[in-house]
Amino acid sequence: MSNTKKIALMSTLVLLLAVTAIFNFVLAGRGAATVSGEAAVKATYFTTYRATRNSTRSEEFVQLDAIIEANEVGSDEYNAAVARKEQLVSVMEDELVLESMIKAMGFSDCAVTITDAENINVFVNSDELDYDQMSRILYALEIENNVHEGNVIIMPVYAES
C-alpha cells in the first residue's frame, strides 16, 4: 500500500472518529433533556456502561470497515477484518440474550460482557447476591454459552432504577 493511500486511510479514520465524537456529544445532550419539566433522565451505572460499550464497539466497526474497504477481497487483512466483525456481532447477540435471561429472573437491570478469551462478566443490579441467585445466573450462562464456572465473574452493583 502506498504512502498516499495510508495517509488517506488514516485521515479518513480520524475524520470518522471526530464525526462519531460530535454525534455522541449532540445525542448525549438530547438524552439529558427533562421529561416532565422537573424530572431529569437519570443515567445509571448500567446505561452508562452500555453506552460506553456501544461507543467502543462502534469505533471498532468503523476501523474494521476501513480495513475491509482498503484491502482486496480474499487478502489476509480483509479476511481477518471480516472474521472479527462477524465475531463481534455474535458476541453482541449473545450478550443481549444473556442480559434478557438474567432480567427475566427478576433483576431490574444487568450488563453482560463476553471477552475474546470466552470469559463472561455479569453485573447485576442488586445490593448482594445469595447462593441461589448466583447459581441460577451461572446455570443460565452454562446452558446458553457453554461456559464453565472458572470463566465467569458475577458482581452485584446497586444502581437506583
Residue pairs with C-beta under 8 A, 6 or more apart in sequence:
1 9
1 70
5 70
9 66
9 70
12 66
13 62
13 63
13 66
16 62
16 66
17 59
17 62
20 55
20 58
20 59
20 62
24 55
31 41
31 43
32 40
32 41
33 40
33 41
34 40
34 41
35 41
42 160
44 109
44 125
44 159
44 160
44 161
45 123
45 125
45 157
45 159
46 109
46 110
46 111
46 123
46 125
46 157
46 159
49 111
49 123
50 111
53 111
53 113
57 88
57 92
60 88
61 85
61 88
64 81
64 84
64 85
64 88
65 85
67 77
67 78
67 81
68 78
68 81
68 82
68 85
70 77
71 77
71 78
71 81
72 78
91 114
94 114
94 144
94 145
95 112
95 113
95 114
97 144
98 112
98 120
98 122
98 140
98 141
98 144
98 145
99 110
99 111
99 112
101 140
101 144
102 110
102 112
102 122
102 124
102 137
102 140
103 109
103 110
105 133
105 136
105 137
105 140
107 124
107 125
107 126
108 125
108 161
109 124
109 125
109 159
109 161
110 122
110 123
110 124
110 125
111 122
111 123
112 120
112 121
112 122
112 123
113 120
113 121
114 120
114 145
115 121
117 151
118 147
118 151
119 151
119 152
119 153
120 141
120 145
120 147
120 151
120 152
120 153
121 152
121 153
121 155
122 137
122 141
122 152
122 153
122 154
122 155
123 155
123 156
123 157
124 133
124 137
124 154
124 155
124 156
124 157
125 156
125 157
125 158
125 159
125 161
126 133
126 156
126 157
126 158
127 156
127 158
128 156
129 137
129 154
129 156
134 154
137 154
138 149
138 152
138 154
141 147
141 152
142 148
142 149
